Amino acid sequence: MNRREFVAGSLAAVGASVLRCGAQAAKEQIPGAVPASVVQQARFPEGFLWGTATAAYQVEGAWKEDGKGESIWDKFTHTVGKVKGGTTGDVACDEYHLYPQDMALAKGLNLKSYRFSISWPRIQPTGRGAPNMKGIEYYSRLVDTMLANGMRPFCTIYHWDLPQELEERGGWPNRDLANYYAEYAAILAKHLGDRITVWAPFNMPWSFTYMGYGVGAFPPGRLNFGDFLKAAHTVTLAQRRRFAQSRRYQRKPRWEARMGCARRIRRRSRCRIAPRRRGTTR
């Protein structure tokens, strides 16, 4: 048998095997799988909102304008050797200046919702104390522009850009941050809660606690599993205190808030392994 005949014969054998396996799979319903007939009949529910999502550090730019303080991402990306090529978010998509055009583009895509995050150091440059009103005014204009373009604002309160000064006070492993966070969240509710009714207290808390404190891949770049556990605990406390703050504002008639953490969820399926036949080897 020459090489060409061998390859042709091998391909034929493999094809026949694939067809047999495919036919067998069609007969057997995989546990947890949704039948094709159900998928074909599925429809998005009435009132489903198509939208998109961003994060402040990813899109805003203006990293030190109008009183904004330094964040851990500013510090991290400005440190030589931390990011390949020295890339930073100093300008990014410049949404801080171009948000009217950005919202017009979103409207052109027929989006009905927009999830964005608020930069904590733009509201409280040091993470504590009185709010920076220029920061409040920016987000107020942004939300008004969303509404004017027919989009419902979904607000992420914290998407990883902790004020650098709070990191120097111990960062998320420091339980005091639960109270600082609650104060920050209350400022947002007071100034924006009349227009924002969907809030995510945190974006993917496992990512910034584990990657930032457990393995050091994200800011602030610590490599301490104990710090990761403490940070995760503080974030849980902070979320609880944020909910307590929200109840205060829910007594206002116009406040109809919905809250829920934005988590990274992956589907897992059980692995089916056929038993080995007697006398066979791996």
LOVEX-673727 format. One record per residue: residue in one letter; x, y, z of N, C-alpha, C, O in turn. Coordinates in pm, whole numbers, padded with zeros to 5 digits, always signed. Layout:
aXYZXYZXYZXYZ ...
***
This chain:
m+00085-00120+00000+00000+00000+00000+00088+00125+00000+00176+00139+00085 n+00065+00215-00097+00146+00337-00098+00088+00440+00000-00018+00421+00059 r+00163+00548+00015+00126+00649+00112-00013+00708+00085-00090+00730+00179 r-00044+00735-00041-00172+00796-00075-00289+00704-00039-00390+00748+00016 e-00273+00571-00072-00378+00477-00038-00396+00465+00113-00508+00451+00163 f-00283+00471+00186-00289+00461+00333-00366+00580+00392-00450+00562+00480 v-00335+00700+00343-00402+00820+00394-00551+00815+00361-00634+00846+00446 a-00585+00776+00237-00725+00769+00197-00802+00668+00282-00914+00695+00326 g-00740+00552+00305-00805+00450+00386-00823+00495+00530-00926+00466+00591 s-00722+00565+00585-00730+00614+00722-00842+00716+00738-00918+00712+00834 l-00850+00808+00642-00955+00910+00648-01094+00847+00640-01186+00890+00710 a-01109+00746+00556-01238+00679+00544-01277+00613+00675-01392+00619+00718 a-01178+00548+00739-01205+00481+00865-01243+00581+00974-01336+00557+01052 v-01171+00694+00979-01201+00797+01079-01340+00856+01054-01416+00878+01149 g-01373+00881+00927-01504+00936+00895-01616+00844+00937-01717+00889+00991 a-01599+00715+00912-01702+00620+00952-01719+00618+01103-01830+00608+01155 s-01607+00626+01174-01612+00626+01320-01685+00749+01372-01767+00739+01464 v-01656+00866+01313-01722+00991+01355-01872+00982+01332-01950+01026+01416 l-01913+00927+01217-02055+00915+01186-02126+00824+01285-02237+00853+01329 r-02059+00712+01321-02120+00621+01418-02137+00690+01553-02241+00677+01617 c-02033+00766+01596-02039+00836+01724-02147+00943+01721-02219+00964+01819 g-02157+01012+01606-02257+01117+01594-02397+01060+01603-02485+01118+01668 a-02418+00945+01536-02550+00883+01540-02585+00837+01681-02699+00850+01725 q-02486+00782+01752-02508+00737+01889-02541+00854+01979-02629+00845+02065 a-02468+00969+01960-02491+01087+02044-02630+01143+02020-02693+01194+02113 a-02677+01133+01895-02810+01185+01863-02918+01105+01935-03022+01159+01973 k-02892+00974+01955-02991+00890+02022-02991+00915+02172-03096+00907+02236 e-02875+00946+02229-02864+00963+02373-02868+01112+02408-02793+01192+02351 q-02953+01149+02502-02960+01286+02549-02852+01305+02655-02854+01238+02759 i-02760+01396+02631-02653+01422+02727-02713+01485+02851-02790+01581+02840 p-02681+01434+02970-02737+01491+03094-02708+01641+03104-02594+01684+03084 g-02809+01718+03134-02791+01862+03149-02806+01941+03021-02816+02064+03025 a-02806+01873+02906-02816+01943+02778-02961+01981+02750-03054+01911+02789 v-02978+02094+02681-03111+02140+02643-03143+02081+02506-03064+02097+02413 p-03256+02014+02491-03291+01957+02361-03295+02062+02252-03333+02177+02276 a-03256+02022+02131-03252+02115+02018-03389+02175+01991-03400+02292+01952 s-03495+02096+02011-03631+02146+01985-03665+02263+02078-03733+02357+02037 v-03617+02256+02202-03642+02364+02297-03563+02489+02259-03613+02601+02267 v-03439+02467+02217-03355+02580+02175-03418+02653+02057-03418+02776+02053 q-03469+02578+01962-03527+02639+01842-03651+02721+01873-03683+02816+01802 q-03721+02685+01980-03843+02757+02016-03817+02871+02114-03909+02946+02145 a-03694+02885+02162-03664+02985+02264-03676+03126+02207-03641+03151+02092 r-03727+03217+02288-03740+03357+02249-03701+03445+02368-03724+03408+02483 f-03642+03560+02340-03611+03652+02448-03742+03705+02506-03836+03733+02432 p-03748+03720+02638-03874+03764+02700-03909+03908+02664-03822+03987+02626 e-04035+03940+02678-04083+04076+02655-04010+04171+02751-04001+04144+02871 g-03959+04280+02697-03889+04377+02781-03741+04349+02798-03673+04421+02871 f-03689+04245+02732-03545+04216+02741-03465+04335+02688-03497+04390+02583 l-03361+04374+02761-03283+04492+02724-03150+04450+02663-03068+04387+02730 w-03128+04484+02538-02998+04463+02475-02907+04578+02516-02947+04695+02514 g-02785+04545+02552-02694+04651+02595-02549+04612+02582-02516+04511+02520 t-02464+04692+02640-02321+04666+02640-02265+04711+02775-02337+04771+02855 a-02138+04682+02799-02080+04714+02929-01937+04763+02914-01863+04719+02825 t-01898+04854+03002-01762+04905+03007-01718+04917+03153-01796+04889+03244 a-01596+04957+03173-01544+04988+03307-01471+05121+03299-01413+05154+03195 a-01474+05197+03407-01417+05332+03407-01272+05334+03358-01238+05412+03270 y-01188+05248+03414-01047+05252+03376-01027+05211+03231-00932+05257+03166 q-01114+05126+03179-01100+05080+03041-01130+05190+02939-01071+05191+02831 v-01221+05282+02971-01271+05373+02868-01257+05521+02899-01251+05601+02805 e-01253+05561+03024-01265+05704+03054-01144+05788+03015-01159+05895+02956 g-01023+05741+03047-00907+05828+03033-00911+05936+03141-00961+05913+03251 a-00858+06056+03107-00861+06171+03200-00817+06129+03340-00885+06158+03438 w-00705+06060+03349-00667+05992+03473-00636+06087+03588-00640+06046+03704 k-00605+06212+03559-00579+06306+03670-00645+06441+03646-00595+06544+03692 e-00756+06441+03574-00829+06566+03546-00939+06592+03648-00996+06499+03706 d-00967+06718+03668-01081+06762+03750-01083+06700+03889-01187+06662+03940 g-00965+06692+03947-00956+06649+04087-00952+06500+04111-00952+06458+04227 k-00948+06419+04006-00944+06274+04027-00815+06233+04096-00707+06285+04064 g-00826+06141+04190-00708+06089+04259-00649+05970+04185-00705+05922+04086 e-00534+05924+04233-00466+05810+04173-00532+05681+04217-00568+05665+04334 s-00548+05588+04123-00601+05455+04155-00488+05353+04155-00377+05382+04111 i-00519+05233+04204-00416+05128+04203-00380+05088+04060-00268+05044+04034 w-00475+05104+03966-00443+05073+03827-00352+05181+03767-00264+05149+03687 d-00371+05306+03805-00279+05412+03761-00138+05381+03811-00042+05386+03735 k-00129+05349+03939+00001+05320+04000+00067+05199+03934+00186+05200+03904 f-00011+05095+03912+00040+04971+03857+00092+04991+03715+00203+04949+03682 t+00011+05054+03630+00051+05069+03489+00161+05172+03470+00232+05169+03369 h+00177+05263+03564+00284+05362+03556+00416+05309+03611+00520+05375+03601 t+00413+05188+03669+00535+05126+03722+00603+05048+03610+00545+04955+03554 v+00725+05085+03579+00798+05022+03469+00811+04871+03492+00848+04827+03600 g+00779+04795+03389+00791+04650+03395+00665+04576+03433+00661+04453+03425 k+00561+04647+03476+00437+04580+03517+00350+04541+03398+00284+04437+03401 v+00350+04624+03293+00265+04599+03178+00351+04598+03052+00430+04689+03030 k+00335+04494+02970+00413+04483+02848+00388+04604+02757+00274+04639+02729 g+00495+04664+02713+00484+04779+02624+00455+04910+02695+00447+05014+02631 g+00438+04905+02827+00411+05027+02901+00275+05087+02876+00254+05206+02897 t+00180+05005+02832+00045+05055+02803-00024+05100+02932-00011+05036+03036 t-00099+05211+02923-00175+05262+03037-00317+05298+02993-00350+05295+02874 g-00400+05331+03091-00534+05378+03062-00545+05530+03079-00654+05582+03103 d-00434+05599+03066-00434+05744+03088-00532+05816+02995-00598+05912+03035 v-00542+05768+02871-00634+05828+02773-00745+05728+02737-00862+05765+02729 a-00707+05604+02715-00802+05497+02680-00891+05540+02565-00841+05587+02462 c-01024+05525+02579-01118+05565+02473-01160+05711+02486-01236+05763+02404 d-01109+05778+02591-01138+05920+02617-01288+05945+02633-01340+06048+02591 e-01357+05850+02694-01501+05868+02714-01531+05987+02805-01640+06045+02797 y-01438+06024+02889-01459+06138+02978-01493+06264+02898-01573+06347+02941 h-01431+06276+02780-01457+06392+02695-01553+06360+02580-01620+06450+02529 l-01558+06235+02540-01634+06200+02419-01765+06126+02447-01823+06067+02356 y-01811+06130+02572-01930+06051+02605-02054+06088+02522-02134+05998+02494 p-02075+06214+02481-02194+06240+02397-02191+06162+02266-02292+06107+02222 q-02072+06157+02203-02058+06080+02079-02072+05930+02106-02133+05858+02027 d-02016+05884+02219-02026+05742+02252-02170+05698+02271-02211+05593+02223 m-02249+05780+02342-02389+05744+02366-02470+05751+02237-02564+05674+02217 a-02434+05844+02148-02501+05851+02018-02472+05726+01936-02560+05674+01867 l-02347+05677+01943-02313+05553+01873-02391+05435+01930-02440+05350+01855 a-02403+05431+02062-02479+05322+02125-02625+05327+02083-02686+05222+02059 k-02681+05446+02074-02819+05459+02028-02832+05410+01884-02930+05347+01848 g-02730+05441+01801-02732+05396+01663-02729+05245+01651-02774+05189+01550 l-02676+05178+01753-02675+05031+01756-02805+04975+01813-02821+04854+01825 n-02897+05064+01847-03027+05027+01904-03013+04961+02040-03093+04874+02076 l-02911+05002+02117-02895+04949+02252-02995+05016+02345-03025+05134+02332 k-03046+04937+02440-03145+04988+02534-03093+04995+02677-03165+05038+02767 s-02969+04954+02697-02909+04964+02831-02758+04980+02815-02700+04944+02713 y-02697+05036+02919-02553+05057+02916-02501+05039+03059-02538+05115+03149 r-02416+04938+03078-02355+04918+03210-02220+04985+03211-02136+04959+03126 f-02200+05071+03306-02075+05146+03320-02032+05138+03466-02111+05102+03553 s-01908+05171+03493-01864+05174+03632-01820+05315+03669-01785+05396+03583 i-01823+05342+03797-01782+05471+03849-01645+05456+03913-01619+05362+03988 s-01558+05550+03881-01423+05548+03936-01424+05605+04077-01450+05724+04097 w-01396+05521+04174-01396+05566+04314-01306+05687+04334-01352+05784+04396 p-01181+05689+04286-01097+05807+04309-01142+05932+04233-01092+06041+04260 r-01233+05917+04139-01288+06037+04076-01395+06100+04166-01420+06221+04158 i-01457+06019+04251-01557+06068+04345-01493+06109+04477-01523+06215+04531 q-01405+06025+04528-01329+06054+04651-01182+06031+04619-01136+05917+04622 p-01107+06135+04590-00968+06119+04544-00880+06036+04637-00789+05967+04591 t-00907+06041+04769-00828+05962+04863-00905+05841+04916-00854+05765+04998 g-01029+05824+04868-01110+05714+04914-01193+05746+05037-01271+05662+05082 r-01177+05866+05091-01252+05905+05210-01290+06053+05200-01234+06128+05119 g-01384+06092+05282-01414+06234+05293-01518+06283+05193-01589+06205+05128 a-01525+06416+05184-01625+06482+05100-01606+06445+04953-01493+06423+04910 p-01715+06440+04877-01703+06405+04736-01644+06517+04651-01660+06635+04681 n-01577+06476+04546-01528+06569+04444-01645+06600+04352-01685+06515+04273 m-01700+06720+04361-01824+06750+04290-01805+06749+04138-01900+06725+04065 k-01685+06775+04091-01663+06768+03946-01679+06624+03896-01728+06601+03785 g-01640+06530+03978-01661+06390+03943-01809+06354+03944-01858+06287+03854 i-01880+06399+04048-02025+06376+04055-02094+06436+03933-02182+06373+03874 e-02055+06557+03895-02119+06624+03782-02094+06550+03651-02182+06543+03565 y-01974+06493+03636-01946+06417+03514-02040+06298+03502-02101+06277+03397 y-02053+06219+03610-02139+06101+03603-02286+06139+03591-02364+06067+03529 s-02323+06251+03648-02460+06298+03634-02490+06332+03487-02597+06297+03436 r-02397+06398+03421-02415+06428+03278-02417+06301+03195-02496+06288+03102 l-02330+06206+03230-02324+06080+03156-02458+06006+03165-02510+05958+03064 v-02513+05997+03287-02641+05928+03306-02753+06001+03232-02837+05937+03169 d-02754+06132+03239-02857+06208+03168-02849+06184+03017-02951+06176+02948 t-02727+06173+02966-02709+06150+02822-02756+06011+02783-02814+05993+02676 m-02731+05912+02869-02784+05778+02843-02936+05781+02832-02994+05730+02737 l-02999+05843+02930-03144+05847+02934-03200+05922+02812-03302+05883+02755 a-03132+06030+02774-03176+06107+02657-03168+06025+02529-03240+06052+02432 n-03078+05926+02528-03061+05840+02411-03139+05709+02423-03116+05615+02347 g-03231+05704+02519-03318+05588+02532-03255+05467+02595-03300+05355+02570 m-03149+05485+02677-03083+05372+02739-03100+05375+02890-03097+05482+02952 r-03119+05259+02947-03131+05248+03093-02992+05229+03152-02921+05137+03113 p-02952+05314+03246-02818+05301+03305-02811+05188+03408-02893+05180+03500 f-02712+05102+03392-02678+04999+03490-02543+05038+03548-02444+05048+03475 c-02536+05060+03677-02413+05114+03737-02338+05009+03819-02395+04946+03908 t-02210+04993+03787-02119+04912+03870-02047+05008+03964-01977+05099+03919 i-02064+04988+04093-02006+05081+04191-01855+05067+04199-01783+05166+04214 y-01806+04944+04188-01660+04922+04197-01616+04821+04092-01657+04705+04094 h-01531+04868+04001-01473+04780+03899-01320+04792+03906-01253+04827+03809 w-01267+04760+04025-01126+04731+04046-01034+04852+04066-00917+04833+04101 d-01081+04977+04045-00988+05091+04056-00994+05156+04194-01046+05266+04211 l-00939+05085+04292-00933+05133+04430-00844+05258+04439-00739+05262+04376 p-00885+05360+04516-00795+05474+04539-00662+05427+04597-00659+05349+04692 q-00553+05474+04541-00420+05430+04583-00396+05456+04732-00330+05377+04799 e-00451+05565+04784-00429+05595+04925-00491+05488+05015-00437+05458+05122 l-00604+05431+04974-00663+05323+05054-00579+05197+05045-00573+05120+05142 e-00515+05173+04932-00423+05060+04922-00307+05078+05019-00261+04982+05081 e-00260+05200+05032-00150+05227+05124-00194+05214+05270-00110+05205+05360 r-00324+05213+05293-00378+05189+05427-00404+05039+05450-00461+05002+05553 g-00364+04956+05356-00381+04812+05371-00461+04747+05262-00460+04624+05249 g-00532+04827+05182-00610+04770+05072-00727+04687+05121-00769+04699+05237 w-00781+04604+05035-00899+04526+05070-00877+04428+05185-00976+04394+05250 p-00758+04382+05216-00743+04299+05336-00772+04375+05466-00793+04313+05570 n-00774+04507+05461-00805+04590+05577-00956+04603+05591-01021+04658+05502 r-01013+04554+05699-01158+04553+05716-01217+04693+05721-01338+04709+05699 d-01137+04795+05750-01189+04932+05751-01245+04971+05615-01330+05060+05605 l-01197+04904+05507-01245+04940+05374-01393+04911+05355-01457+04971+05269 a-01449+04820+05434-01593+04794+05422-01672+04919+05456-01772+04949+05390 n-01628+04993+05558-01696+05118+05594-01669+05228+05494-01759+05305+05459 y-01544+05238+05446-01512+05340+05346-01596+05318+05220-01648+05413+05160 y-01608+05192+05182-01686+05160+05062-01833+05198+05082-01895+05254+04991 a-01888+05168+05198-02028+05200+05224-02052+05351+05216-02155+05394+05165 e-01957+05430+05266-01970+05575+05258-01965+05622+05112-02043+05709+05072 y-01876+05565+05035-01865+05597+04892-01994+05561+04818-02044+05640+04738 a-02047+05442+04845-02170+05398+04779-02288+05488+04817-02376+05513+04735 a-02289+05535+04941-02397+05623+04985-02393+05756+04909-02498+05813+04879 i-02274+05804+04879-02261+05928+04801-02323+05910+04663-02394+05997+04613 l-02295+05795+04602-02351+05769+04469-02503+05760+04475-02573+05813+04389 a-02554+05692+04576-02699+05678+04589-02765+05815+04608-02870+05842+04551 k-02702+05899+04687-02759+06031+04715-02766+06117+04590-02865+06186+04567 h-02662+06114+04508-02654+06205+04394-02707+06146+04264-02746+06221+04174 l-02710+06012+04252-02749+05950+04125-02867+05854+04138-02918+05805+04038 g-02910+05828+04261-03013+05728+04284-03150+05765+04231-03237+05678+04223 d-03171+05891+04195-03299+05928+04137-03312+05885+03992-03422+05884+03937 r-03197+05849+03928-03199+05810+03788-03145+05670+03763-03178+05608+03662 i-03064+05619+03854-03009+05483+03839-03087+05391+03932-03095+05416+04052 t-03144+05286+03877-03221+05192+03958-03165+05050+03956-03220+04961+04020 v-03056+05029+03884-02991+04897+03882-02844+04917+03918-02772+04989+03850 w-02803+04853+04026-02667+04871+04078-02598+04736+04096-02660+04639+04142 a-02471+04729+04059-02387+04613+04088-02281+04660+04187-02194+04740+04150 p-02284+04615+04311-02186+04662+04410-02041+04636+04367-01954+04721+04387 f-02015+04517+04308-01880+04482+04265-01885+04410+04131-01983+04342+04099 n-01780+04425+04055-01763+04346+03933-01660+04237+03961-01545+04264+03993 m-01704+04114+03948-01618+03997+03959-01524+04004+04080-01403+04015+04064 p-01581+03997+04201-01498+04013+04322-01386+03910+04335-01280+03941+04389 w-01409+03787+04287-01301+03688+04296-01179+03734+04217-01066+03714+04260 s-01202+03795+04102-01091+03832+04015-00998+03932+04080-00877+03913+04082 f-01054+04042+04134-00963+04144+04186-00907+04108+04323-00802+04160+04362 t-00976+04020+04399-00919+03980+04527-00811+03872+04507-00702+03882+04564 y-00842+03771+04428-00744+03664+04408-00628+03708+04318-00511+03687+04352 m-00662+03768+04204-00557+03807+04110-00473+03925+04163-00356+03938+04129 g-00535+04008+04245-00462+04124+04298-00384+04096+04424-00277+04153+04444 y-00437+04009+04512-00373+03984+04641-00319+03841+04655-00223+03818+04729 g-00381+03746+04585-00337+03608+04599-00221+03570+04511-00127+03503+04555 v-00225+03613+04382-00119+03574+04288-00045+03693+04228+00054+03675+04158 g-00093+03814+04253-00017+03932+04213-00018+03968+04066+00065+04046+04022 a-00112+03912+03988-00116+03942+03845-00184+04076+03816-00152+04142+03717 f-00278+04115+03901-00349+04242+03889-00302+04337+03999-00242+04293+04097 p-00331+04467+03985-00299+04558+04094-00373+04516+04222-00487+04471+04214 p-00312+04528+04337-00184+04596+04363-00060+04508+04346+00051+04551+04376 g-00079+04384+04300+00037+04299+04272+00092+04226+04392+00211+04194+04395 r+00010+04197+04491+00058+04122+04607+00051+03971+04579-00028+03925+04498 l+00135+03900+04649+00142+03754+04632+00133+03690+04770+00232+03643+04826 n+00009+03688+04824-00011+03639+04960-00152+03580+04971-00251+03653+04966 f-00159+03449+04984-00291+03385+04986-00373+03430+05106-00496+03440+05097 g-00308+03456+05217-00380+03505+05335-00444+03640+05309-00556+03665+05353 d-00373+03728+05236-00431+03858+05201-00552+03841+05110-00650+03916+05120 f-00545+03744+05020-00661+03717+04933-00783+03680+05016-00892+03733+04992 l-00768+03592+05113-00880+03551+05197-00935+03668+05277-01057+03683+05290 k-00847+03751+05330-00893+03868+05405-00965+03967+05314-01067+04024+05351 a-00911+03985+05194-00974+04077+05098-01114+04028+05061-01208+04107+05056 a-01126+03899+05035-01257+03843+04999-01356+03863+05113-01474+03891+05089 h-01310+03848+05236-01398+03868+05352-01442+04014+05362-01560+04041+05386 t-01349+04107+05343-01383+04250+05350-01483+04288+05242-01576+04364+05268 v-01464+04236+05122-01556+04266+05013-01697+04216+05046-01795+04283+05015 t-01707+04099+05109-01837+04047+05150-01902+04140+05252-02021+04170+05243 l-01824+04187+05350-01874+04282+05449-01919+04411+05381-02024+04467+05414 a-01838+04459+05287-01868+04584+05218-02000+04575+05143-02079+04669+05142 q-02023+04461+05081-02147+04443+05005-02267+04445+05099-02370+04504+05066 r-02254+04383+05214-02363+04384+05313-02390+04526+05360-02506+04566+05372 r-02286+04602+05387-02307+04738+05435-02362+04829+05326-02434+04926+05355 r-02330+04798+05202-02389+04872+05091-02540+04849+05086-02616+04943+05063 f-02584+04726+05108-02726+04697+05109-02797+04771+05223-02908+04822+05206 a-02730+04777+05338-02788+04849+05451-02806+04997+05417-02907+05058+05452 q-02708+05054+05349-02719+05194+05306-02836+05212+05211-02910+05310+05220 s-02855+05118+05120-02959+05133+05019-03097+05135+05082-03186+05204+05032 r-03118+05060+05189-03249+05057+05253-03288+05195+05304-03406+05230+05307 r-03187+05274+05343-03214+05411+05387-03279+05492+05275-03373+05568+05298 y-03226+05474+05153-03275+05551+05040-03401+05491+04980-03476+05561+04912 q-03425+05363+05004-03545+05301+04950-03673+05355+05011-03781+05336+04956 r-03661+05424+05124-03780+05483+05186-03832+05600+05103-03948+05639+05117 k-03747+05655+05015-03793+05760+04926-03882+05699+04819-03847+05595+04762 p-03996+05759+04791-04090+05700+04694-04028+05673+04557-04062+05573+04493 r-03937+05760+04512-03886+05744+04376-03774+05640+04367-03729+05606+04257 w-03731+05590+04480-03619+05493+04479-03674+05352+04464-03742+05301+04554 e-03645+05290+04355-03685+05151+04331-03563+05075+04283-03552+05038+04166 a-03471+05053+04374-03341+04998+04336-03342+04846+04328-03407+04778+04406 r-03267+04797+04231-03239+04654+04220-03087+04640+04227-03014+04712+04159 m-03040+04546+04309-02897+04531+04329-02855+04386+04317-02927+04295+04358 g-02738+04365+04262-02685+04231+04252-02542+04235+04199-02511+04312+04109 c-02458+04153+04255-02317+04153+04217-02299+04099+04075-02367+04005+04034 a-02209+04160+04000-02178+04114+03864-02065+04012+03873-01950+04048+03893 r-02099+03887+03859-02000+03780+03876-01965+03714+03743-02040+03721+03645 r-01850+03651+03744-01809+03573+03628-01854+03430+03650-01808+03362+03742 i-01946+03385+03565-02005+03252+03583-01970+03165+03464-01986+03206+03349 r-01923+03047+03492-01891+02951+03387-01974+02826+03406-01996+02779+03517 r-02020+02772+03294-02096+02649+03300-02002+02530+03307-01900+02526+03237 r-02036+02435+03390-01958+02312+03401-02049+02193+03372-02162+02188+03420 s-02000+02099+03293-02075+01978+03263-01999+01856+03312-01876+01854+03314 r-02074+01754+03353-02011+01632+03402-01940+01562+03288-01994+01551+03177 c-01821+01515+03314-01745+01444+03212-01787+01296+03212-01787+01230+03316 r-01823+01247+03094-01863+01107+03082-01746+01026+03027-01702+01049+02914 i-01698+00933+03105-01585+00849+03064-01632+00704+03054-01680+00646+03151 a-01618+00649+02936-01659+00510+02916-01568+00416+02992-01447+00438+02995 p-01622+00310+03054-01537+00215+03127-01445+00140+03032-01481+00111+02918 r-01324+00109+03081-01229+00034+02999-01271-00111+02984-01324-00174+03075 r-01245-00161+02865-01274-00302+02843-01165-00388+02908-01049-00348+02918 r-01206-00503+02951-01110-00593+03015-01001-00630+02914-01027-00664+02799 g-00879-00621+02963-00767-00660+02880-00708-00547+02797-00608-00567+02728 t-00769-00430+02802-00714-00317+02725-00622-00234+02812-00628-00240+02935 t-00538-00158+02748-00445-00072+02822-00474+00073+02784-00539+00101+02683 r-00425+00162+02865-00442+00305+02836-00355+00346+02720-00356+00463+02681 
***
